[in-house]
Amino acid sequence: MEVQAALEALRALPGEITIVSDSTYVVNCFHARWWAKWERNGWRNSQKQPVANTDLWIPLIELVKVRQPVFRWVKGHSGNRMNDLVDQLAVAASKGPFGAESVDSAEAGGPLTLF
C-alpha cells in the first residue's frame, strides 16, 4: 500500500512534493536507486526473483523520473502526528467505505476534514 500511496500522491498533487513514508522499502528504493538496478536486470531483484508489484513500481518510477520528488523516511508508530493519522485512515479504509465519522478525530490529534 505504501507504493500505491506514493504513486497516487504524485498523480494527484502538482508541483514540488516531499513524500514522507514509514516504509524503508519505498524510501530506500529511491535513495539507493534500487529501481535503476531493477530496470537493468529486467525487473529482477538481487535474489534474481521478479520484483513484486511492478504494476505499481513502473508508473511510480516514471513519475519520479519526471517529477523528482524528495523521499523522506519517518519512523512509524512513534508519535509523529501525521504518520499516526495516515495510519489510522488506512486502517479505517481497509474496513470498508467510510466518511468523516469513521475517524475518531480526538485520537487523530484534532479535527479532521475529508474533502
MDAnalysis code that builds the backbone (N, CA, C; Angstrom):
import MDAnalysis as mda
import numpy as np

u = mda.Universe.empty(345, n_residues=115, atom_resindex=np.repeat(np.arange(115), 3), trajectory=True)
u.add_TopologyAttr("name", ["N", "CA", "C"] * 115)
u.add_TopologyAttr("resid", np.arange(1, 116))
u.add_TopologyAttr("resname", ["MET", "GLU", "VAL", "GLN", "ALA", "ALA", "LEU", "GLU", "ALA", "LEU", "ARG", "ALA", "LEU", "PRO", "GLY", "GLU", "ILE", "THR", "ILE", "VAL", "SER", "ASP", "SER", "THR", "TYR", "VAL", "VAL", "ASN", "CYS", "PHE", "HIS", "ALA", "ARG", "TRP", "TRP", "ALA", "LYS", "TRP", "GLU", "ARG", "ASN", "GLY", "TRP", "ARG", "ASN", "SER", "GLN", "LYS", "GLN", "PRO", "VAL", "ALA", "ASN", "THR", "ASP", "LEU", "TRP", "ILE", "PRO", "LEU", "ILE", "GLU", "LEU", "VAL", "LYS", "VAL", "ARG", "GLN", "PRO", "VAL", "PHE", "ARG", "TRP", "VAL", "LYS", "GLY", "HIS", "SER", "GLY", "ASN", "ARG", "MET", "ASN", "ASP", "LEU", "VAL", "ASP", "GLN", "LEU", "ALA", "VAL", "ALA", "ALA", "SER", "LYS", "GLY", "PRO", "PHE", "GLY", "ALA", "GLU", "SER", "VAL", "ASP", "SER", "ALA", "GLU", "ALA", "GLY", "GLY", "PRO", "LEU", "THR", "LEU", "PHE"])
u.atoms.positions = np.array([
    [0.820, -1.199, 0.000],
    [0.000, 0.000, 0.000],
    [0.863, 1.263, 0.000],
    [2.056, 1.175, 0.555],
    [2.923, 2.359, 0.578],
    [3.350, 2.763, -0.824],
    [3.591, 1.785, -1.693],
    [3.948, 2.077, -3.084],
    [2.755, 2.753, -3.763],
    [1.571, 2.209, -3.561],
    [0.348, 2.786, -4.131],
    [0.142, 4.214, -3.632],
    [0.384, 4.447, -2.350],
    [0.196, 5.787, -1.784],
    [1.141, 6.795, -2.430],
    [2.397, 6.427, -2.615],
    [3.354, 7.330, -3.257],
    [2.941, 7.611, -4.696],
    [2.509, 6.585, -5.412],
    [2.058, 6.747, -6.790],
    [0.865, 7.687, -6.862],
    [-0.122, 7.474, -6.021],
    [-1.323, 8.315, -6.043],
    [-1.018, 9.750, -5.638],
    [-0.099, 9.941, -4.707],
    [0.288, 11.301, -4.319],
    [0.890, 12.039, -5.513],
    [1.768, 11.381, -6.244],
    [2.379, 12.023, -7.403],
    [1.364, 12.279, -8.509],
    [0.411, 11.402, -8.656],
    [-0.640, 11.602, -9.663],
    [-1.557, 12.762, -9.296],
    [-1.825, 12.927, -8.014],
    [-2.845, 13.874, -7.572],
    [-2.325, 15.278, -7.271],
    [-1.080, 15.388, -6.852],
    [-0.583, 16.667, -6.360],
    [0.403, 17.289, -7.336],
    [0.090, 18.477, -7.845],
    [1.009, 19.138, -8.769],
    [2.162, 19.805, -8.016],
    [3.202, 20.156, -8.748],
    [4.305, 20.920, -8.176],
    [5.282, 20.065, -7.406],
    [6.163, 20.765, -6.690],
    [7.167, 20.076, -5.885],
    [6.486, 19.293, -4.772],
    [7.062, 18.153, -4.446],
    [6.435, 17.307, -3.433],
    [7.506, 16.560, -2.651],
    [7.265, 16.437, -1.365],
    [8.071, 15.582, -0.498],
    [7.172, 14.440, -0.049],
    [7.607, 13.228, -0.311],
    [6.851, 12.057, 0.103],
    [7.479, 11.541, 1.385],
    [6.698, 11.580, 2.448],
    [7.152, 11.126, 3.755],
    [6.497, 9.774, 4.001],
    [7.312, 8.778, 4.288],
    [6.792, 7.417, 4.449],
    [7.518, 6.706, 5.572],
    [6.800, 5.799, 6.232],
    [7.450, 4.944, 7.223],
    [7.922, 3.643, 6.576],
    [7.839, 3.572, 5.262],
    [8.269, 2.388, 4.528],
    [9.716, 2.554, 4.057],
    [10.612, 1.804, 4.674],
    [12.001, 1.842, 4.215],
    [12.100, 1.262, 2.808],
    [11.216, 0.360, 2.460],
    [11.181, -0.219, 1.117],
    [10.989, 0.873, 0.061],
    [10.010, 1.735, 0.267],
    [9.747, 2.817, -0.688],
    [10.877, 3.844, -0.668],
    [11.237, 4.313, 0.491],
    [12.243, 5.374, 0.592],
    [13.595, 4.885, 0.069],
    [14.013, 3.692, 0.488],
    [15.310, 3.183, 0.042],
    [15.338, 2.868, -1.444],
    [14.200, 2.528, -2.014],
    [14.145, 2.291, -3.448],
    [14.682, 3.491, -4.211],
    [14.396, 4.688, -3.717],
    [14.833, 5.897, -4.403],
    [16.158, 6.426, -3.863],
    [16.372, 6.354, -2.577],
    [17.657, 6.807, -2.027],
    [18.814, 5.943, -2.532],
    [18.614, 4.629, -2.583],
    [19.674, 3.709, -3.011],
    [19.576, 3.354, -4.498],
    [18.587, 3.918, -5.182],
    [18.373, 3.704, -6.620],
    [18.194, 2.220, -6.971],
    [17.473, 1.503, -6.106],
    [17.162, 0.111, -6.407],
    [16.461, 0.003, -7.745],
    [15.594, 0.965, -8.030],
    [14.789, 0.921, -9.244],
    [15.668, 0.848, -10.494],
    [16.806, 1.535, -10.491],
    [17.695, 1.513, -11.655],
    [18.261, 0.108, -11.868],
    [18.595, -0.571, -10.779],
    [19.086, -1.951, -10.874],
    [17.982, -2.880, -11.354],
    [16.760, -2.671, -10.863],
    [15.633, -3.493, -11.295],
    [15.423, -3.363, -12.799],
    [15.460, -2.119, -13.286],
    [15.284, -1.905, -14.734],
    [16.385, -2.623, -15.522],
    [17.633, -2.436, -15.103],
    [18.764, -3.064, -15.801],
    [18.672, -4.590, -15.792],
    [18.136, -5.150, -14.710],
    [18.075, -6.606, -14.538],
    [16.753, -7.203, -15.014],
    [16.015, -6.453, -15.841],
    [14.751, -6.988, -16.348],
    [13.701, -7.185, -15.282],
    [13.669, -6.288, -14.326],
    [12.717, -6.303, -13.213],
    [12.882, -7.538, -12.337],
    [14.156, -7.858, -12.089],
    [14.524, -8.910, -11.133],
    [15.284, -8.245, -10.000],
    [15.067, -8.733, -8.784],
    [15.757, -8.178, -7.621],
    [17.135, -8.828, -7.453],
    [17.812, -8.500, -6.374],
    [19.167, -9.012, -6.154],
    [19.202, -10.525, -5.962],
    [18.069, -11.131, -5.612],
    [17.990, -12.588, -5.488],
    [17.527, -13.235, -6.799],
    [17.494, -12.442, -7.878],
    [17.100, -12.920, -9.213],
    [15.618, -13.301, -9.295],
    [14.842, -12.827, -8.324],
    [13.401, -13.065, -8.310],
    [12.703, -11.859, -8.937],
    [11.511, -12.074, -9.514],
    [10.781, -10.927, -10.060],
    [10.476, -9.903, -8.959],
    [10.629, -8.642, -9.282],
    [10.278, -7.573, -8.341],
    [8.764, -7.604, -8.156],
    [8.329, -7.597, -6.905],
    [6.889, -7.594, -6.601],
    [6.285, -6.242, -6.956],
    [5.055, -6.262, -7.363],
    [4.259, -5.060, -7.609],
    [4.805, -4.175, -8.733],
    [5.331, -4.789, -9.790],
    [5.838, -3.974, -10.902],
    [4.731, -3.134, -11.530],
    [3.477, -3.586, -11.412],
    [2.360, -2.796, -11.931],
    [2.247, -1.445, -11.232],
    [2.788, -1.340, -10.017],
    [2.822, -0.063, -9.290],
    [4.180, 0.620, -9.423],
    [5.246, -0.166, -9.326],
    [6.588, 0.421, -9.374],
    [6.873, 1.113, -10.709],
    [6.504, 0.486, -11.815],
    [6.849, 1.067, -13.119],
    [6.234, 2.455, -13.307],
    [4.933, 2.643, -13.102],
    [4.405, 4.009, -13.253],
    [4.930, 4.976, -12.188],
    [5.191, 4.472, -10.974],
    [5.749, 5.340, -9.939],
    [7.136, 5.828, -10.351],
    [7.960, 4.927, -10.815],
    [9.316, 5.296, -11.212],
    [9.296, 6.276, -12.382],
    [8.394, 6.066, -13.327],
    [8.293, 7.002, -14.455],
    [7.925, 8.403, -13.967],
    [7.007, 8.491, -13.021],
    [6.646, 9.798, -12.455],
    [7.797, 10.399, -11.662],
    [8.513, 9.579, -10.905],
    [9.641, 10.072, -10.119],
    [10.718, 10.635, -11.037],
    [10.959, 9.985, -12.143],
    [11.963, 10.472, -13.101],
    [11.618, 11.877, -13.595],
    [10.343, 12.127, -13.820],
    [9.893, 13.426, -14.325],
    [9.757, 14.448, -13.203],
    [9.120, 14.064, -12.110],
    [8.772, 14.998, -11.036],
    [9.894, 15.229, -10.054],
    [10.768, 14.252, -9.863],
    [11.892, 14.306, -8.932],
    [11.485, 14.740, -7.515],
    [10.552, 13.993, -6.903],
    [10.159, 14.321, -5.532],
    [11.274, 13.983, -4.552],
    [11.163, 14.552, -3.376],
    [12.053, 14.211, -2.273],
    [11.366, 13.094, -1.498],
    [12.125, 12.076, -1.112],
    [11.605, 10.997, -0.277],
    [12.247, 11.111, 1.093],
    [11.408, 11.074, 2.120],
    [11.903, 11.183, 3.492],
    [11.259, 10.088, 4.334],
    [12.085, 9.415, 5.128],
    [11.588, 8.353, 5.996],
    [11.228, 8.921, 7.357],
    [10.144, 8.410, 7.941],
    [9.745, 8.736, 9.303],
    [9.429, 7.412, 9.999],
    [9.843, 7.295, 11.241],
    [9.564, 6.078, 11.995],
    [8.068, 5.954, 12.244],
    [7.517, 4.810, 11.928],
    [6.094, 4.572, 12.137],
    [5.763, 4.298, 13.591],
    [4.535, 4.596, 13.958],
    [4.012, 4.317, 15.308],
    [4.922, 4.890, 16.392],
    [5.387, 6.105, 16.158],
    [6.344, 6.697, 17.096],
    [5.888, 8.050, 17.628],
    [4.614, 8.360, 17.427],
    [4.115, 9.629, 17.924],
    [4.165, 10.763, 16.908],
    [4.601, 10.486, 15.677],
    [4.553, 11.504, 14.631],
    [3.084, 11.699, 14.276],
    [2.573, 12.884, 14.506],
    [1.135, 13.142, 14.396],
    [0.590, 12.790, 13.009],
    [1.258, 13.226, 11.961],
    [0.748, 12.973, 10.618],
    [0.873, 11.491, 10.243],
    [1.963, 10.854, 10.623],
    [2.118, 9.436, 10.322],
    [1.066, 8.627, 11.056],
    [0.816, 8.968, 12.307],
    [-0.221, 8.267, 13.070],
    [-1.594, 8.484, 12.442],
    [-1.851, 9.691, 11.936],
    [-3.133, 9.986, 11.295],
    [-3.312, 9.156, 10.034],
    [-2.316, 9.136, 9.155],
    [-2.486, 8.374, 7.918],
    [-2.584, 6.879, 8.205],
    [-1.917, 6.406, 9.240],
    [-2.059, 5.005, 9.620],
    [-3.493, 4.729, 10.057],
    [-4.047, 5.625, 10.842],
    [-5.431, 5.467, 11.299],
    [-6.395, 5.496, 10.116],
    [-6.154, 6.385, 9.159],
    [-7.005, 6.450, 7.969],
    [-6.900, 5.174, 7.138],
    [-5.695, 4.638, 7.015],
    [-5.505, 3.402, 6.256],
    [-6.238, 2.237, 6.908],
    [-6.169, 2.144, 8.226],
    [-6.874, 1.078, 8.940],
    [-8.375, 1.232, 8.740],
    [-8.890, 2.463, 8.847],
    [-10.320, 2.696, 8.644],
    [-10.727, 2.341, 7.211],
    [-9.922, 2.724, 6.233],
    [-10.242, 2.439, 4.832],
    [-10.236, 0.946, 4.550],
    [-9.375, 0.212, 5.232],
    [-9.304, -1.233, 4.999],
    [-10.561, -1.952, 5.481],
    [-11.349, -1.269, 6.293],
    [-12.564, -1.877, 6.840],
    [-13.790, -1.586, 5.988],
    [-13.640, -0.823, 4.915],
    [-14.763, -0.583, 4.023],
    [-15.002, 0.890, 3.812],
    [-16.113, 1.211, 3.137],
    [-16.430, 2.616, 2.855],
    [-16.494, 3.425, 4.146],
    [-16.023, 4.652, 4.072],
    [-16.019, 5.475, 5.268],
    [-16.228, 6.933, 4.919],
    [-16.621, 7.659, 5.941],
    [-16.740, 9.103, 5.864],
    [-16.031, 9.673, 7.072],
    [-16.209, 10.931, 7.305],
    [-15.534, 11.595, 8.421],
    [-15.877, 10.936, 9.755],
    [-17.072, 10.351, 9.854],
    [-17.477, 9.733, 11.120],
    [-16.674, 8.477, 11.446],
    [-15.962, 7.928, 10.473],
    [-15.185, 6.713, 10.709],
    [-13.860, 6.969, 11.405],
    [-13.457, 8.218, 11.478],
    [-12.173, 8.550, 12.078],
    [-12.430, 9.288, 13.368],
    [-11.888, 8.777, 14.452],
    [-12.017, 9.437, 15.740],
    [-11.046, 10.597, 15.762],
    [-11.551, 11.822, 15.577],
    [-10.665, 12.979, 15.456],
    [-9.892, 13.264, 16.721],
    [-10.381, 12.843, 17.861],
    [-9.612, 13.045, 19.092],
    [-8.356, 12.186, 19.067],
    [-8.493, 10.929, 18.616],
    [-7.342, 10.051, 18.515],
    [-6.358, 10.562, 17.453],
    [-6.877, 11.204, 16.415],
    [-6.030, 11.686, 15.327],
    [-5.314, 12.975, 15.719],
    [-5.636, 13.521, 16.863],
    [-4.936, 14.731, 17.306],
    [-5.689, 16.018, 17.021],
    [-6.943, 15.934, 16.688],
    [-7.700, 17.151, 16.441],
    [-8.733, 16.934, 15.347],
    [-9.395, 18.021, 14.944],
    [-10.427, 17.915, 13.928],
    [-9.856, 17.408, 12.614],
    [-10.698, 16.709, 11.858],
    [-10.299, 16.180, 10.572],
    [-11.361, 16.548, 9.566],
    [-10.941, 17.077, 8.443],
    [-11.867, 17.380, 7.362],
    [-11.460, 16.550, 6.170],
    [-12.394, 15.775, 5.640],
    [-12.134, 14.996, 4.441],
    [-12.785, 15.699, 3.256],
    [-12.057, 15.878, 2.195],
    [-12.588, 16.549, 1.022],
    [-12.947, 15.556, -0.046],
])
